[in-house]
Amino acid sequence: MTPRDALIADLTALILEATEKAPVAPPLSPEEAIFGTGTRLALDSLDALQVSMALQRRYGVRLTDSKDTRRILACVGNLADHLLQKHA
C-alpha cells in the first residue's frame, strides 16, 4: 500500500465519521465525486464544514479559499493529493 493509498483510506474513514454516513459498497474510488445529490454519499455544504473541521483537527490543515475548497473536496483523491503536497 502506497502512502497515498493509506491516506485515502484514512480520509475516507474520517469523512464517513465526520458526516455520520455509513460505509458504501463497493468502497469509494479515489476519483469518485462525494458531494451533490447525484453521488453515493450525497454530501452537502454542512457536511463540507464538518469535514473541514475534522481535517483541521487531525491534520492541522485549514481550507480557506472556497474555490480551492470545492476542488479539493470534490473527491477523496483530490483531498489526499492536497494533503500530500502540503506535507511534502
DSSP file (Angstrom, degrees, kcal/mol; ACC not computed):
  #  RESIDUE AA STRUCTURE BP1 BP2  ACC     N-H-->O    O-->H-N    N-H-->O    O-->H-N    TCO  KAPPA ALPHA  PHI   PSI    X-CA   Y-CA   Z-CA
    1    1 A M              0   0    0      0, 0.0     0, 0.0     0, 0.0     0, 0.0   0.000 360.0 360.0 360.0 128.0    0.0    0.0    0.0
    2    2 A T     >  -     0   0    0      1,-0.1     4,-2.4     4,-0.0     5,-0.2  -0.347 360.0-107.6 -77.2 162.6    1.4    3.4   -1.0
    3    3 A P  H  > S+     0   0    0      0, 0.0     4,-2.3     0, 0.0     5,-0.2   0.882 123.0  52.7 -56.9 -37.3    1.4    6.4    1.3
    4    4 A R  H  > S+     0   0    0      2,-0.2     4,-2.7     1,-0.2     5,-0.2   0.921 108.3  49.6 -64.9 -43.0   -1.3    7.9   -0.9
    5    5 A D  H  > S+     0   0    0      2,-0.2     4,-2.2     1,-0.2    -1,-0.2   0.910 111.7  48.5 -61.8 -42.4   -3.4    4.7   -0.6
    6    6 A A  H  X S+     0   0    0     -4,-2.4     4,-2.2     2,-0.2    -1,-0.2   0.905 112.2  48.9 -64.0 -41.3   -3.1    4.7    3.1
    7    7 A L  H  X S+     0   0    0     -4,-2.3     4,-3.1    -5,-0.2     5,-0.2   0.901 109.0  52.8 -65.6 -40.8   -4.0    8.4    3.3
    8    8 A I  H  X S+     0   0    0     -4,-2.7     4,-2.5     2,-0.2    -2,-0.2   0.912 109.4  49.1 -61.1 -42.8   -7.1    7.8    1.1
    9    9 A A  H  X S+     0   0    0     -4,-2.2     4,-2.0     2,-0.2    -1,-0.2   0.920 113.9  46.1 -62.4 -43.6   -8.2    5.0    3.4
   10   10 A D  H  X S+     0   0    0     -4,-2.2     4,-2.5     2,-0.2    -2,-0.2   0.914 113.5  48.6 -65.6 -43.1   -7.8    7.3    6.4
   11   11 A L  H  X S+     0   0    0     -4,-3.1     4,-2.8     2,-0.2     5,-0.2   0.884 108.8  53.3 -66.2 -38.4   -9.5   10.2    4.7
   12   12 A T  H  X S+     0   0    0     -4,-2.5     4,-2.4    -5,-0.2    -1,-0.2   0.935 111.6  45.8 -61.1 -45.6  -12.4    8.0    3.7
   13   13 A A  H  X S+     0   0    0     -4,-2.0     4,-2.5     1,-0.2    -2,-0.2   0.907 112.6  51.0 -63.0 -41.9  -12.9    6.9    7.3
   14   14 A L  H  X S+     0   0    0     -4,-2.5     4,-3.0     2,-0.2     5,-0.2   0.914 110.8  48.4 -62.0 -43.9  -12.6   10.5    8.5
   15   15 A I  H  X S+     0   0    0     -4,-2.8     4,-2.0     2,-0.2     6,-0.2   0.926 112.6  47.7 -63.4 -45.6  -15.2   11.7    6.0
   16   16 A L  H  X>S+     0   0    0     -4,-2.4     5,-2.0    -5,-0.2     4,-0.6   0.906 115.9  45.0 -62.8 -41.2  -17.7    9.0    7.0
   17   17 A E  H ><5S+     0   0    0     -4,-2.5     3,-0.7     3,-0.2    -2,-0.2   0.937 113.3  48.9 -67.5 -47.1  -17.1    9.6   10.7
   18   18 A A  H 3<5S+     0   0    0     -4,-3.0    -2,-0.2     1,-0.2    -1,-0.2   0.830 120.2  37.1 -64.0 -32.8  -17.4   13.4   10.4
   19   19 A T  H 3<5S-     0   0    0     -4,-2.0    -1,-0.2    -5,-0.2    -2,-0.2   0.423 105.3-125.7-100.7   0.0  -20.6   13.3    8.3
   20   20 A E  T <<5 +     0   0    0     -3,-0.7     2,-0.3    -4,-0.6    -3,-0.2   0.869  57.5 151.1  56.1  40.5  -22.1   10.3   10.2
   21   21 A K      < -     0   0    0     -5,-2.0    -1,-0.2    -6,-0.2    -2,-0.1  -0.736  46.9-116.9 -99.0 150.6  -22.5    8.4    6.9
   22   22 A A        -     0   0    0     -2,-0.3    -1,-0.0     1,-0.1    -5,-0.0  -0.564  40.3 -93.4 -81.0 149.2  -22.4    4.6    6.6
   23   23 A P        -     0   0    0      0, 0.0     2,-0.3     0, 0.0    -1,-0.1  -0.297  43.2-133.7 -58.1 147.5  -19.7    3.0    4.6
   24   24 A V        -     0   0    0     -3,-0.1     4,-0.2     2,-0.0    17,-0.0  -0.779  19.7-105.3-106.3 151.4  -20.8    2.3    1.0
   25   25 A A  S    S+     0   0    0     -2,-0.3     3,-0.0     2,-0.1     0, 0.0  -0.984 104.5  30.9-123.4 135.2  -20.3   -0.9   -1.0
   26   26 A P  S    S-     0   0    0      0, 0.0     3,-0.1     0, 0.0    -2,-0.0   0.699 111.8-105.6 -65.1 163.9  -18.3   -1.1   -3.1
   27   27 A P        -     0   0    0      0, 0.0    -2,-0.1     0, 0.0     2,-0.0  -0.118  42.9 -87.7 -56.5 154.4  -15.9    1.3   -1.4
   28   28 A L        -     0   0    0     -4,-0.2   -16,-0.1     1,-0.1     6,-0.0  -0.323  38.8-128.4 -59.9 141.1  -15.5    4.8   -2.9
   29   29 A S    >   -     0   0    0     -3,-0.1     3,-1.7     1,-0.1    47,-0.4  -0.640  25.5-111.6 -84.8 155.0  -12.9    5.1   -5.6
   30   30 A P  T 3  S+     0   0    0      0, 0.0    47,-3.3     0, 0.0    48,-0.4   0.787 117.5  43.8 -58.3 -28.1  -10.4    7.9   -5.1
   31   31 A E  T 3  S+     0   0    0     45,-0.2     2,-0.3    46,-0.2    -3,-0.0   0.366  85.3 117.9-100.2   5.0  -11.8    9.9   -8.0
   32   32 A E  S <  S-     0   0    0     -3,-1.7    44,-0.5     1,-0.1    45,-0.1  -0.563  71.2-114.1 -75.9 131.4  -15.5    9.3   -7.2
   33   33 A A  B     -A   75   0A   0     -2,-0.3     7,-0.4    42,-0.1     8,-0.3  -0.361  30.1-176.2 -62.6 140.7  -17.4   12.5   -6.5
   34   34 A I        +     0   0    0     40,-1.8     9,-2.1    39,-0.3     2,-0.4   0.548  57.6  72.7-116.7 -12.8  -18.6   12.7   -2.9
   35   35 A F  B    S+b   43   0B   0     39,-0.5     9,-0.2     7,-0.2     3,-0.1  -0.850  74.7  45.8-108.6 142.4  -20.7   16.0   -2.9
   36   36 A G  S >  S-     0   0    0      7,-2.5     3,-1.4    -2,-0.4     6,-0.3  -0.190  87.3 -83.8 113.1 157.2  -24.0   16.5   -4.5
   37   37 A T  T 3  S+     0   0    0      1,-0.3    -1,-0.1     5,-0.1     7,-0.0   0.730 121.2  59.4 -68.9 -22.3  -27.4   14.8   -4.7
   38   38 A G  T 3  S+     0   0    0     -3,-0.1    -1,-0.3     3,-0.0     2,-0.2   0.366  91.1  88.5 -88.3   6.9  -26.3   12.5   -7.6
   39   39 A T  S <  S-     0   0    0     -3,-1.4    -5,-0.1     4,-0.1    -3,-0.1  -0.621  85.4-115.9-103.1 163.1  -23.4   11.0   -5.6
   40   40 A R  S    S+     0   0    0     -7,-0.4    -6,-0.1    -2,-0.2    -1,-0.1   0.869 117.7  37.4 -67.4 -35.6  -23.4    7.9   -3.4
   41   41 A L  S    S-     0   0    0     -8,-0.3    -1,-0.2   -20,-0.1    -7,-0.1   0.777  88.9-157.2 -84.4 -26.5  -22.6    9.9   -0.2
   42   42 A A        -     0   0    0     -6,-0.3    -7,-0.2    -9,-0.2    -5,-0.1   0.889  20.5-175.3  52.3  45.9  -24.7   12.9   -1.3
   43   43 A L  B     -b   35   0B   0     -9,-2.1    -7,-2.5    -7,-0.2     2,-0.2  -0.409   3.3-165.1 -72.5 149.4  -22.7   15.3    0.9
   44   44 A D     >  -     0   0    0     -9,-0.2     4,-2.1    -2,-0.1     5,-0.1  -0.525  40.5 -76.9-123.3-169.3  -23.8   18.9    1.2
   45   45 A S  H  > S+     0   0    0      1,-0.2     4,-1.8     2,-0.2     5,-0.1   0.842 128.5  52.9 -65.2 -34.5  -22.4   22.2    2.4
   46   46 A L  H  > S+     0   0    0      2,-0.2     4,-2.1     1,-0.2    -1,-0.2   0.906 109.0  50.3 -65.7 -40.2  -23.0   21.3    6.1
   47   47 A D  H  > S+     0   0    0      1,-0.2     4,-2.8     2,-0.2    -2,-0.2   0.889 106.4  55.9 -62.2 -39.1  -21.0   18.1    5.5
   48   48 A A  H  X S+     0   0    0     -4,-2.1     4,-2.6     1,-0.2    -1,-0.2   0.903 107.5  49.0 -60.5 -41.0  -18.2   20.1    3.9
   49   49 A L  H  X S+     0   0    0     -4,-1.8     4,-2.3     2,-0.2    -1,-0.2   0.917 111.6  48.7 -64.0 -43.6  -18.0   22.2    7.0
   50   50 A Q  H  X S+     0   0    0     -4,-2.1     4,-2.1     2,-0.2    -2,-0.2   0.902 112.7  47.8 -63.9 -41.4  -17.8   19.1    9.2
   51   51 A V  H  X S+     0   0    0     -4,-2.8     4,-2.6     2,-0.2    -2,-0.2   0.917 110.6  52.2 -65.2 -43.1  -15.2   17.6    7.0
   52   52 A S  H  X S+     0   0    0     -4,-2.6     4,-2.0     1,-0.2    -2,-0.2   0.906 110.5  47.8 -59.9 -42.5  -13.1   20.8    7.0
   53   53 A M  H  X S+     0   0    0     -4,-2.3     4,-2.2     2,-0.2    -1,-0.2   0.900 111.6  50.0 -66.3 -40.2  -13.2   20.9   10.8
   54   54 A A  H  X S+     0   0    0     -4,-2.1     4,-2.6     1,-0.2     5,-0.3   0.890 109.9  51.3 -65.2 -38.9  -12.2   17.2   11.1
   55   55 A L  H  X>S+     0   0    0     -4,-2.6     4,-2.7     1,-0.2     6,-1.0   0.894 109.4  50.3 -63.7 -40.1   -9.3   17.9    8.7
   56   56 A Q  H  X5S+     0   0    0     -4,-2.0     4,-1.2     4,-0.2    -2,-0.2   0.914 113.0  46.1 -65.5 -41.9   -8.1   20.8   10.8
   57   57 A R  H  <5S+     0   0    0     -4,-2.2    -2,-0.2     2,-0.2    -1,-0.2   0.936 123.0  33.0 -65.3 -46.5   -8.3   18.7   14.0
   58   58 A R  H  <5S+     0   0    0     -4,-2.6    -2,-0.2    -5,-0.2    -3,-0.2   0.900 136.6  18.1 -80.8 -41.5   -6.5   15.7   12.6
   59   59 A Y  H  <5S-     0   0    0     -4,-2.7    -3,-0.2    -5,-0.3    -2,-0.2   0.501  91.9-123.2-112.5  -6.7   -4.1   17.2   10.1
   60   60 A G     << +     0   0    0     -4,-1.2     2,-0.5    -5,-0.7    -4,-0.2   0.745  64.7 140.3  69.5  22.4   -3.8   20.9   11.1
   61   61 A V        -     0   0    0     -6,-1.0     2,-0.5    -9,-0.1    -1,-0.2  -0.858  37.3-159.8-104.7 130.5   -4.9   21.9    7.6
   62   62 A R        -     0   0    0     -2,-0.5     2,-0.8    -3,-0.1    -9,-0.1  -0.924   6.8-153.8-109.1 132.5   -7.3   24.8    7.0
   63   63 A L        +     0   0    0     -2,-0.5    -7,-0.0     1,-0.2   -11,-0.0  -0.903  30.5 155.6-103.5 106.7   -9.3   25.1    3.8
   64   64 A T        +     0   0    0     -2,-0.8     2,-0.6     1,-0.1    -1,-0.2   0.807  45.1  76.3-107.0 -35.7  -10.0   28.8    3.4
   65   65 A D     >  -     0   0    0      1,-0.2     4,-3.2     2,-0.0     5,-0.2  -0.701  66.5-150.5 -84.7 120.3  -10.5   29.6   -0.2
   66   66 A S  H  > S+     0   0    0     -2,-0.6     4,-2.1     1,-0.2    -1,-0.2   0.848  94.7  51.1 -62.7 -35.5  -14.0   28.5   -1.3
   67   67 A K  H  > S+     0   0    0      2,-0.2     4,-1.6     1,-0.2    -1,-0.2   0.939 115.6  41.8 -67.0 -45.7  -13.0   27.9   -4.9
   68   68 A D  H  > S+     0   0    0      1,-0.2     4,-3.2     2,-0.2     5,-0.2   0.904 112.2  55.7 -65.0 -41.4  -10.0   25.7   -3.9
   69   69 A T  H  X S+     0   0    0     -4,-3.2     4,-2.8     1,-0.2    -2,-0.2   0.907 105.4  51.8 -59.2 -42.8  -12.0   24.0   -1.2
   70   70 A R  H  < S+     0   0    0     -4,-2.1     4,-0.3    -5,-0.2    -1,-0.2   0.911 114.2  43.1 -60.2 -43.2  -14.6   22.9   -3.7
   71   71 A R  H >< S+     0   0    0     -4,-1.6     3,-1.0     2,-0.2     4,-0.4   0.924 115.3  48.9 -68.1 -44.9  -11.9   21.4   -5.9
   72   72 A I  H >< S+     0   0    0     -4,-3.2     3,-0.6     1,-0.2     7,-0.2   0.894 115.4  43.1 -64.2 -41.3  -10.1   19.8   -3.0
   73   73 A L  T 3< S+     0   0    0     -4,-2.8   -39,-0.3    -5,-0.2    -1,-0.2   0.381  84.6  98.3 -88.2   5.3  -13.2   18.3   -1.5
   74   74 A A  T <  S-     0   0    0     -3,-1.0   -40,-1.8    -4,-0.3   -39,-0.5   0.871 100.4  -5.6 -60.7 -36.7  -14.6   17.1   -4.8
   75   75 A C  B <> S-A   33   0A   0     -3,-0.6     4,-1.8    -4,-0.4     3,-0.2  -0.976  71.8-107.8-153.9 162.0  -13.2   13.6   -4.2
   76   76 A V  H  > S+     0   0    0    -44,-0.5     4,-2.6   -47,-0.4     5,-0.2   0.844 116.1  58.7 -64.1 -34.2  -11.0   11.8   -1.7
   77   77 A G  H  > S+     0   0    0    -47,-3.3     4,-2.5     2,-0.2    -1,-0.2   0.911 105.3  48.8 -62.1 -43.4   -8.2   11.5   -4.3
   78   78 A N  H  > S+     0   0    0    -48,-0.4     4,-2.3     2,-0.2    -1,-0.2   0.914 112.0  49.5 -61.4 -42.6   -8.0   15.4   -4.6
   79   79 A L  H  X S+     0   0    0     -4,-1.8     4,-2.4    -7,-0.2    -2,-0.2   0.918 111.0  48.9 -64.1 -43.9   -8.0   15.7   -0.9
   80   80 A A  H  X S+     0   0    0     -4,-2.6     4,-2.6     1,-0.2    -2,-0.2   0.923 111.3  49.8 -61.6 -44.6   -5.2   13.2   -0.5
   81   81 A D  H  X S+     0   0    0     -4,-2.5     4,-2.1     1,-0.2    -1,-0.2   0.897 110.1  51.3 -61.8 -40.1   -3.1   14.9   -3.1
   82   82 A H  H  X S+     0   0    0     -4,-2.3     4,-2.3     2,-0.2    -2,-0.2   0.933 112.1  45.8 -62.4 -46.4   -3.6   18.3   -1.5
   83   83 A L  H  X S+     0   0    0     -4,-2.4     4,-2.0     1,-0.2    -2,-0.2   0.900 111.2  52.1 -65.5 -40.1   -2.5   16.9    1.9
   84   84 A L  H  < S+     0   0    0     -4,-2.6    -1,-0.2     1,-0.2    -2,-0.2   0.881 111.2  47.8 -64.4 -36.9    0.5   15.2    0.4
   85   85 A Q  H >< S+     0   0    0     -4,-2.1     3,-0.9    -5,-0.2    -2,-0.2   0.894 111.4  50.6 -68.4 -40.0    1.6   18.4   -1.3
   86   86 A K  H 3< S+     0   0    0     -4,-2.3    -2,-0.2     1,-0.2    -1,-0.2   0.845 118.4  37.8 -66.1 -33.9    1.1   20.4    1.9
   87   87 A H  T 3<        0   0    0     -4,-2.0    -1,-0.2     1,-0.2    -2,-0.2   0.238 360.0 360.0-103.9  12.6    3.2   17.9    3.9
   88   88 A A    <         0   0    0     -3,-0.9    -1,-0.2    -4,-0.2    -2,-0.1   0.478 360.0 360.0 -77.4 360.0    5.8   17.2    1.2
